[in-house]
Structures are given as structure tokens and as C-alpha cells.
């Protein structure tokens, strides 16, 4: 009889159940991780209330934990180490993979999307996708993946074009993009959002922020941007990106949407007349044999205390809370910035949060920011 574990399982559109499922079995070259923390991403919410690639599906791709077992000789030194892992599982054989661009692989799987993820007590990963946290906390480790998204996006812009950067959207990726842009050379960074709660949160982190629902961003100095990052996945936001960009500026599209996006004649006029460079940023780049990819840089920024990512975690919960957490973020996406789920007793040991999360008679833990 196989060992069982607790997991948040998407069983059908709109339904997440906490189930007992088999602990993953390993093939040669794979490692088993006892998950400490798993962050909730907006894409998790989108899959629950939209369509997933498969059912049933264990959610989650932003995680950290401790390696408990390795199959084969590779990576035995990782057993007992606190790690994270890159969730994009590329084929390793196509031209994109061979050129060091696995995020462009045509046949990749993504943990928590095309294959089971980490919102569970255990997860299995390829050994060569593991990143040793080298002394970082489990909480910081679970934040590395979203940091890499911001890093990858900012690196799409030439450093000398970052001088005046505007970020559209104050969710976790927008906030991290603003932080990373500043670190990588931006002289001025302005974040725009239509939700006053997110604007105030950005300001609490020292980020200049404007509520563009209540005032004109052009009138408040956001116009003439050399780089604009669209992190909101909204039609109005995309139009603002083209309008706010300066002549010769770069517009980076990060956010994913499943809705139609329409370019108006005015939008196209901005792109053409201002000769804008419009580019996309897809996920992030993890290459096992490189020492300067997005993941190593994210780890270094955390180790050097140059990015305050942990301040984005406003809410904690457990696997038992996962359905309520996802429903809440669907109903009220601006209520929390980043929610972190403790997936095992390793999470309690490494974060000390479960004592804070103890249920009271009338309060659900997952709805209480810490």
C-alpha cells in the first residue's frame, strides 16, 4: 500500500478538494521534496475558475521544502537541504532548450498546470531543477519563482532604457517588477494601479505609486516612460502602456489574459509614431549549467537583502484552507497581496507560523493577514 499525503486537488472547474493522495514515486534523476511553503499565484486562481490542462490536478508552483529522497546517484548531496525548484519542465532537446532558452520550449510541462504541483505535503522534481537555498528561509525560497518572473521581464529591456520605468499593475508581479527595475538600474520607477489598497501597499514598500483611477498618470509624471511593464492583463492597462511610453521606448507585456485584446487606431498610432519596441516576457529562464540565470540572480538578491520580497506575504494558511483561499482571491483579488500556504510540519518548523494560525472559534486562519 502506497504512502498517502495531504494535497489541494483541482477536481473540476471551480472545485478544489483537500484529498489524501499517494506520495509521488520517483524515477531515476528525480528527488522527493517535503514541501514547507507554497505561494498562491494568480494563475492558480485562473485555472480553478477557468480551465486547467488536466483533471484531477494538484495545484502550486511557487514552493520550497526539504529534499527527503533522491533516485539515482545525481544530487545525493541535496538530501536534507532546504531548496526550491524551477517548475518549468522543458524537453531539453529542441532548439530553444539547446540554446539555453527553456522557457521557449514547444513541448514543456509546468508544475501545477500540465502536471501535478506543490500544494501538497510532497512533490517530486527533476534533480537538475533544484536550487539550493543556501541559508535562505523557506518563505524566501517560495518567493524565488515570482521574483524570477520580474527579473526575466526587466532583462528584456536594455539597461540604458530603464531610466524612467512605469509598472502597470500592483499585484505581486508588478511590485516585484518595480523592485527589480530599481535594482537593475532604473533611475525612477512609478507603479500605477486602480485599487487604492494596492497603491497604498506599494507606497508602504517605498515605491512611488499612483491611483490611475482617480487621477491622470500623465499629469502626475508617469508619461514619457522609457520602459513600461504591463502586469495587469487589462485592456485599459495595455492602452495606457502605449500612451505612457516615450518615443523609442520599450513596452514589455508580462500579464496573461484569456480575453480578447483589441488594438484601437490610437494604440497603433502610438506604437508606430513613437517607434515603440513591444516585446513579451514568458515565465523565466532556469538553465542548470549556467550560474547567472534568472533563478541564481533571484537567490543572490535575497541573500544580499536587496529585495524585500517577504513583505509581500500578507496572509498565511494551510492546505485545509486552500479552497477558501482560492475562492476569496477570486471574489476579491485586491484583498491580499501574496498568500502563502504551509504544506507540512516542515513549514511550521521553518517559518514558525502555525502557532499564529491556530483557529479560533469564529475566525478562519486563511482570511487573517499576519
MISEVEX-338255 format. One record per residue (C-alpha): residue in one letter; residue number from 1; x negated, y negated, z. Coordinates in nm, 3 decimals, decimal comma. Last residue first. Example, Ala and Ser with C-alpha at 12.3 -4.5 7.8 and 13.67 -1.06 7.14 Angstrom:
2
[s; 2; [-1,367; 0,106; 0,714]] [a; 1; [-1,230; 0,450; 0,780]] 
REM end
This chain:
370
[x; 370; [0,035; -3,831; 0,969]] [x; 369; [0,332; -3,865; 0,735]] [x; 368; [0,641; -3,677; 0,859]] [x; 367; [0,857; -3,517; 0,594]] [x; 366; [0,664; -3,190; 0,587]] [x; 365; [0,698; -3,139; 0,959]] [x; 364; [1,075; -3,123; 0,961]] [x; 363; [1,212; -3,301; 1,265]] [x; 362; [1,512; -3,228; 1,488]] [x; 361; [1,395; -2,968; 1,739]] [x; 360; [1,028; -3,050; 1,699]] [x; 359; [0,808; -2,863; 1,460]] [x; 358; [0,434; -2,845; 1,527]] [x; 357; [0,250; -3,034; 1,253]] [x; 356; [0,008; -3,217; 1,479]] [x; 355; [-0,123; -2,890; 1,622]] [x; 354; [-0,134; -2,765; 1,265]] [x; 353; [-0,366; -3,044; 1,154]] [x; 352; [-0,705; -2,945; 1,296]] [x; 351; [-0,852; -2,971; 0,947]] [x; 350; [-1,097; -2,680; 0,919]] [x; 349; [-0,946; -2,448; 1,178]] [x; 348; [-0,586; -2,518; 1,083]] [x; 347; [-0,659; -2,473; 0,715]] [x; 346; [-0,838; -2,147; 0,788]] [x; 345; [-0,516; -2,040; 0,962]] [x; 344; [-0,364; -2,027; 0,618]] [x; 343; [-0,205; -2,240; 0,345]] [x; 342; [-0,205; -2,590; 0,490]] [x; 341; [-0,027; -2,804; 0,232]] [x; 340; [-0,146; -3,155; 0,147]] [x; 339; [0,088; -3,430; 0,031]] [x; 338; [-0,056; -3,726; -0,157]] [x; 337; [0,104; -4,069; -0,195]] [x; 336; [0,434; -4,026; -0,019]] [x; 335; [0,775; -4,188; -0,056]] [x; 334; [0,722; -4,305; -0,414]] [x; 333; [0,843; -3,986; -0,579]] [x; 332; [1,179; -3,989; -0,401]] [x; 331; [1,404; -3,713; -0,533]] [x; 330; [1,132; -3,502; -0,698]] [x; 329; [0,887; -3,565; -0,416]] [x; 328; [1,152; -3,458; -0,166]] [x; 327; [1,231; -3,143; -0,360]] [x; 326; [0,862; -3,050; -0,377]] [x; 325; [0,817; -3,099; -0,004]] [x; 324; [1,135; -2,908; 0,080]] [x; 323; [1,024; -2,610; -0,131]] [x; 322; [0,672; -2,615; 0,013]] [x; 321; [0,767; -2,635; 0,382]] [x; 320; [0,701; -2,268; 0,456]] [x; 319; [0,366; -2,306; 0,282]] [x; 318; [0,275; -2,564; 0,544]] [x; 317; [0,300; -2,942; 0,555]] [x; 316; [0,093; -3,259; 0,567]] [x; 315; [0,172; -3,612; 0,451]] [x; 314; [-0,021; -3,932; 0,380]] [x; 313; [-0,329; -3,790; 0,210]] [x; 312; [-0,460; -4,083; 0,004]] [x; 311; [-0,696; -4,185; 0,284]] [x; 310; [-0,893; -3,866; 0,215]] [x; 309; [-1,004; -4,012; -0,120]] [x; 308; [-1,218; -4,288; 0,028]] [x; 307; [-1,486; -4,284; -0,243]] [x; 306; [-1,850; -4,379; -0,187]] [x; 305; [-1,898; -4,165; 0,121]] [x; 304; [-2,221; -4,019; -0,026]] [x; 303; [-2,086; -3,665; 0,011]] [x; 302; [-1,759; -3,771; -0,149]] [x; 301; [-1,928; -3,938; -0,446]] [x; 300; [-2,155; -3,634; -0,485]] [x; 299; [-1,864; -3,389; -0,490]] [x; 298; [-1,688; -3,595; -0,756]] [x; 297; [-2,010; -3,612; -0,961]] [x; 296; [-2,052; -3,236; -0,941]] [x; 295; [-1,696; -3,189; -1,064]] [x; 294; [-1,712; -3,437; -1,354]] [x; 293; [-2,028; -3,279; -1,498]] [x; 292; [-2,383; -3,375; -1,399]] [x; 291; [-2,545; -3,046; -1,293]] [x; 290; [-2,451; -2,850; -1,604]] [x; 289; [-2,465; -2,469; -1,631]] [x; 288; [-2,122; -2,402; -1,482]] [x; 287; [-1,942; -2,657; -1,703]] [x; 286; [-1,643; -2,833; -1,549]] [x; 285; [-1,489; -3,115; -1,754]] [x; 284; [-1,167; -3,281; -1,653]] [x; 283; [-0,794; -3,290; -1,739]] [x; 282; [-0,735; -3,446; -2,081]] [x; 281; [-0,828; -3,810; -2,131]] [x; 280; [-0,680; -3,981; -2,435]] [x; 279; [-0,803; -4,265; -2,651]] [x; 278; [-0,680; -4,595; -2,792]] [x; 277; [-0,957; -4,826; -2,915]] [x; 276; [-0,793; -5,160; -2,971]] [x; 275; [-0,853; -5,362; -3,286]] [x; 274; [-0,674; -5,664; -3,134]] [x; 273; [-0,468; -5,708; -3,450]] [x; 272; [-0,406; -5,338; -3,497]] [x; 271; [-0,326; -5,221; -3,144]] [x; 270; [-0,131; -5,535; -3,051]] [x; 269; [0,066; -5,524; -3,377]] [x; 268; [0,146; -5,158; -3,316]] [x; 267; [0,300; -5,249; -2,983]] [x; 266; [0,498; -5,535; -3,140]] [x; 265; [0,628; -5,307; -3,416]] [x; 264; [0,751; -5,074; -3,141]] [x; 263; [0,574; -4,749; -3,054]] [x; 262; [0,816; -4,494; -2,913]] [x; 261; [0,730; -4,228; -2,655]] [x; 260; [0,961; -3,926; -2,645]] [x; 259; [0,982; -3,763; -2,303]] [x; 258; [0,769; -3,474; -2,183]] [x; 257; [0,517; -3,707; -2,023]] [x; 256; [0,155; -3,669; -1,920]] [x; 255; [-0,045; -3,953; -1,769]] [x; 254; [-0,402; -4,020; -1,877]] [x; 253; [-0,391; -4,252; -2,179]] [x; 252; [-0,703; -4,468; -2,201]] [x; 251; [-0,674; -4,811; -2,368]] [x; 250; [-1,004; -4,968; -2,474]] [x; 249; [-1,053; -5,336; -2,553]] [x; 248; [-1,169; -5,494; -2,878]] [x; 247; [-0,949; -5,797; -2,821]] [x; 246; [-0,818; -5,780; -2,465]] [x; 245; [-0,577; -5,518; -2,333]] [x; 244; [-0,273; -5,647; -2,143]] [x; 243; [-0,023; -5,609; -2,428]] [x; 242; [-0,136; -5,259; -2,528]] [x; 241; [-0,121; -5,132; -2,170]] [x; 240; [0,207; -5,312; -2,102]] [x; 239; [0,374; -5,117; -2,383]] [x; 238; [0,247; -4,793; -2,231]] [x; 237; [0,383; -4,895; -1,891]] [x; 236; [0,725; -4,976; -2,032]] [x; 235; [0,746; -4,633; -2,196]] [x; 234; [0,649; -4,458; -1,874]] [x; 233; [0,383; -4,194; -1,812]] [x; 232; [0,244; -4,389; -1,513]] [x; 231; [-0,135; -4,349; -1,536]] [x; 230; [-0,218; -4,573; -1,832]] [x; 229; [-0,579; -4,690; -1,792]] [x; 228; [-0,666; -5,028; -1,943]] [x; 227; [-1,020; -5,140; -2,026]] [x; 226; [-1,150; -5,481; -2,137]] [x; 225; [-0,848; -5,645; -1,978]] [x; 224; [-0,739; -5,983; -2,116]] [x; 223; [-0,424; -5,998; -1,905]] [x; 222; [-0,415; -5,892; -1,540]] [x; 221; [-0,465; -6,245; -1,405]] [x; 220; [-0,140; -6,304; -1,222]] [x; 219; [0,043; -6,473; -1,507]] [x; 218; [-0,036; -6,181; -1,735]] [x; 217; [0,096; -5,939; -1,472]] [x; 216; [0,432; -6,121; -1,476]] [x; 215; [0,606; -6,092; -1,141]] [x; 214; [0,868; -5,880; -0,966]] [x; 213; [0,850; -5,550; -1,150]] [x; 212; [0,478; -5,599; -1,211]] [x; 211; [0,403; -5,554; -0,842]] [x; 210; [0,035; -5,649; -0,838]] [x; 209; [-0,262; -5,476; -0,674]] [x; 208; [-0,620; -5,567; -0,586]] [x; 207; [-0,759; -5,251; -0,427]] [x; 206; [-0,887; -5,275; -0,069]] [x; 205; [-0,735; -4,946; 0,040]] [x; 204; [-0,447; -5,123; 0,219]] [x; 203; [-0,389; -5,310; -0,106]] [x; 202; [-0,322; -4,983; -0,283]] [x; 201; [-0,071; -4,889; -0,014]] [x; 200; [0,104; -5,223; -0,051]] [x; 199; [0,141; -5,173; -0,425]] [x; 198; [0,258; -4,817; -0,370]] [x; 197; [0,533; -4,928; -0,135]] [x; 196; [0,624; -5,216; -0,368]] [x; 195; [0,709; -4,973; -0,648]] [x; 194; [0,672; -5,136; -0,991]] [x; 193; [0,300; -5,067; -1,013]] [x; 192; [-0,010; -5,253; -1,134]] [x; 191; [-0,370; -5,200; -1,025]] [x; 190; [-0,636; -5,464; -1,087]] [x; 189; [-1,009; -5,386; -1,103]] [x; 188; [-1,281; -5,647; -1,147]] [x; 187; [-1,655; -5,598; -1,200]] [x; 186; [-1,613; -5,240; -1,323]] [x; 185; [-1,937; -5,041; -1,299]] [x; 184; [-1,892; -4,674; -1,223]] [x; 183; [-1,790; -4,724; -0,859]] [x; 182; [-1,522; -4,978; -0,949]] [x; 181; [-1,381; -4,751; -1,218]] [x; 180; [-1,384; -4,462; -0,970]] [x; 179; [-1,173; -4,648; -0,715]] [x; 178; [-0,917; -4,769; -0,972]] [x; 177; [-0,899; -4,420; -1,122]] [x; 176; [-0,846; -4,275; -0,774]] [x; 175; [-0,551; -4,507; -0,714]] [x; 174; [-0,401; -4,431; -1,055]] [x; 173; [-0,449; -4,057; -1,009]] [x; 172; [-0,289; -4,063; -0,663]] [x; 171; [0,010; -4,275; -0,770]] [x; 170; [-0,020; -4,648; -0,827]] [x; 169; [0,050; -4,670; -1,200]] [x; 168; [-0,108; -4,894; -1,464]] [x; 167; [-0,480; -4,948; -1,399]] [x; 166; [-0,642; -5,266; -1,529]] [x; 165; [-1,019; -5,292; -1,568]] [x; 164; [-1,224; -5,605; -1,631]] [x; 163; [-1,592; -5,520; -1,675]] [x; 162; [-1,527; -5,162; -1,784]] [x; 161; [-1,633; -5,217; -2,146]] [x; 160; [-2,006; -5,221; -2,063]] [x; 159; [-1,973; -4,869; -1,920]] [x; 158; [-1,827; -4,728; -2,245]] [x; 157; [-1,485; -4,587; -2,166]] [x; 156; [-1,402; -4,214; -2,173]] [x; 155; [-1,607; -4,185; -1,853]] [x; 154; [-1,319; -4,353; -1,669]] [x; 153; [-1,082; -4,074; -1,771]] [x; 152; [-1,316; -3,791; -1,671]] [x; 151; [-1,381; -3,954; -1,335]] [x; 150; [-1,011; -4,001; -1,265]] [x; 149; [-0,932; -3,637; -1,344]] [x; 148; [-1,237; -3,531; -1,141]] [x; 147; [-1,096; -3,710; -0,836]] [x; 146; [-0,775; -3,509; -0,876]] [x; 145; [-0,980; -3,185; -0,858]] [x; 144; [-1,203; -3,296; -0,570]] [x; 143; [-0,914; -3,362; -0,333]] [x; 142; [-0,888; -3,003; -0,206]] [x; 141; [-1,255; -3,017; -0,114]] [x; 140; [-1,207; -3,334; 0,087]] [x; 139; [-0,941; -3,161; 0,298]] [x; 138; [-1,161; -2,853; 0,338]] [x; 137; [-1,436; -3,078; 0,472]] [x; 136; [-1,760; -3,146; 0,285]] [x; 135; [-2,071; -2,963; 0,403]] [x; 134; [-2,199; -2,834; 0,071]] [x; 133; [-1,856; -2,798; -0,090]] [x; 132; [-1,975; -2,504; -0,301]] [x; 131; [-1,809; -2,527; -0,643]] [x; 130; [-1,662; -2,204; -0,778]] [x; 129; [-1,584; -2,167; -1,148]] [x; 128; [-1,872; -1,922; -1,204]] [x; 127; [-1,718; -1,678; -0,957]] [x; 126; [-1,395; -1,660; -1,156]] [x; 125; [-1,103; -1,729; -0,923]] [x; 124; [-0,870; -1,531; -0,698]] [x; 123; [-0,628; -1,696; -0,459]] [x; 122; [-0,532; -1,621; -0,100]] [x; 121; [-0,293; -1,760; 0,160]] [x; 120; [-0,078; -1,918; -0,106]] [x; 119; [-0,029; -2,245; -0,292]] [x; 118; [-0,343; -2,153; -0,486]] [x; 117; [-0,235; -2,074; -0,839]] [x; 116; [-0,100; -1,792; -1,050]] [x; 115; [-0,149; -1,813; -1,427]] [x; 114; [-0,026; -2,044; -1,702]] [x; 113; [0,064; -2,322; -1,459]] [x; 112; [-0,069; -2,280; -1,105]] [x; 111; [-0,414; -2,204; -1,244]] [x; 110; [-0,458; -2,326; -1,599]] [x; 109; [-0,513; -2,089; -1,890]] [x; 108; [-0,724; -2,182; -2,190]] [x; 107; [-0,664; -2,090; -2,552]] [x; 106; [-0,747; -2,399; -2,757]] [x; 105; [-1,037; -2,509; -2,537]] [x; 104; [-1,057; -2,891; -2,523]] [x; 103; [-1,104; -2,895; -2,144]] [x; 102; [-1,393; -2,653; -2,200]] [x; 101; [-1,606; -2,927; -2,360]] [x; 100; [-1,963; -2,797; -2,319]] [x; 99; [-2,028; -2,734; -2,691]] [x; 98; [-1,970; -2,358; -2,655]] [x; 97; [-1,630; -2,423; -2,497]] [x; 96; [-1,520; -2,656; -2,776]] [x; 95; [-1,644; -2,418; -3,047]] [x; 94; [-1,453; -2,124; -2,902]] [x; 93; [-1,607; -1,851; -2,685]] [x; 92; [-1,579; -1,954; -2,320]] [x; 91; [-1,207; -1,878; -2,318]] [x; 90; [-1,128; -2,156; -2,071]] [x; 89; [-0,987; -2,112; -1,721]] [x; 88; [-0,903; -2,463; -1,599]] [x; 87; [-0,860; -2,439; -1,221]] [x; 86; [-1,212; -2,555; -1,124]] [x; 85; [-1,285; -2,411; -0,782]] [x; 84; [-1,321; -2,534; -0,425]] [x; 83; [-1,556; -2,403; -0,162]] [x; 82; [-1,621; -2,333; 0,205]] [x; 81; [-1,884; -2,059; 0,224]] [x; 80; [-1,832; -1,723; 0,397]] [x; 79; [-1,919; -1,524; 0,085]] [x; 78; [-2,093; -1,759; -0,158]] [x; 77; [-2,427; -1,572; -0,153]] [x; 76; [-2,252; -1,281; -0,324]] [x; 75; [-2,200; -1,502; -0,628]] [x; 74; [-2,289; -1,256; -0,904]] [x; 73; [-2,338; -0,897; -0,788]] [x; 72; [-1,992; -0,762; -0,857]] [x; 71; [-1,653; -0,835; -0,703]] [x; 70; [-1,679; -1,108; -0,441]] [x; 69; [-1,491; -1,128; -0,111]] [x; 68; [-1,397; -1,376; 0,162]] [x; 67; [-1,481; -1,710; -0,001]] [x; 66; [-1,344; -1,985; 0,222]] [x; 65; [-1,093; -2,243; 0,109]] [x; 64; [-1,021; -2,544; -0,105]] [x; 63; [-0,736; -2,650; -0,330]] [x; 62; [-0,589; -2,863; -0,606]] [x; 61; [-0,437; -2,604; -0,845]] [x; 60; [-0,101; -2,511; -0,693]] [x; 59; [0,203; -2,299; -0,782]] [x; 58; [0,252; -1,923; -0,765]] [x; 57; [0,456; -1,833; -1,073]] [x; 56; [0,751; -1,600; -1,132]] [x; 55; [0,811; -1,699; -1,403]] [x; 54; [0,586; -1,826; -1,682]] [x; 53; [0,492; -2,138; -1,876]] [x; 52; [0,695; -2,357; -1,644]] [x; 51; [0,992; -2,571; -1,747]] [x; 50; [1,131; -2,882; -1,583]] [x; 49; [1,223; -2,928; -1,218]] [x; 48; [0,959; -2,694; -1,076]] [x; 47; [0,710; -2,766; -1,352]] [x; 46; [0,734; -3,143; -1,312]] [x; 45; [0,699; -3,117; -0,935]] [x; 44; [0,380; -2,918; -0,976]] [x; 43; [0,262; -3,171; -1,238]] [x; 42; [0,299; -3,445; -0,977]] [x; 41; [0,035; -3,264; -0,775]] [x; 40; [0,072; -3,114; -0,428]] [x; 39; [-0,265; -3,051; -0,264]] [x; 38; [-0,366; -2,709; -0,140]] [x; 37; [-0,560; -2,663; 0,183]] [x; 36; [-0,733; -2,369; 0,353]] [x; 35; [-0,705; -2,093; 0,095]] [x; 34; [-0,872; -1,761; 0,168]] [x; 33; [-1,071; -1,725; -0,153]] [x; 32; [-1,123; -1,400; -0,343]] [x; 31; [-1,401; -1,399; -0,600]] [x; 30; [-1,416; -1,275; -0,959]] [x; 29; [-1,710; -1,154; -1,169]] [x; 28; [-1,596; -0,791; -1,178]] [x; 27; [-1,221; -0,774; -1,136]] [x; 26; [-1,044; -0,861; -0,813]] [x; 25; [-0,706; -0,771; -0,669]] [x; 24; [-0,482; -1,059; -0,567]] [x; 23; [-0,307; -1,027; -0,227]] [x; 22; [0,035; -0,879; -0,298]] [x; 21; [0,340; -1,101; -0,245]] [x; 20; [0,539; -1,207; 0,062]] [x; 19; [0,763; -1,487; -0,054]] [x; 18; [0,833; -1,854; 0,006]] [x; 17; [1,079; -1,942; -0,267]] [x; 16; [1,072; -2,233; -0,509]] [x; 15; [1,381; -2,281; -0,726]] [x; 14; [1,441; -2,569; -0,969]] [x; 13; [1,367; -2,371; -1,285]] [x; 12; [1,318; -2,005; -1,190]] [x; 11; [1,108; -1,805; -0,943]] [x; 10; [0,848; -2,067; -0,853]] [x; 9; [0,660; -1,889; -0,576]] [x; 8; [0,509; -2,052; -0,268]] [x; 7; [0,297; -1,773; -0,117]] [x; 6; [0,248; -1,573; 0,206]] [x; 5; [0,024; -1,269; 0,165]] [x; 4; [0,050; -0,891; 0,141]] [x; 3; [-0,212; -0,616; 0,142]] [x; 2; [-0,147; -0,337; -0,105]] [x; 1; [0,000; 0,000; 0,000]] 
REM end
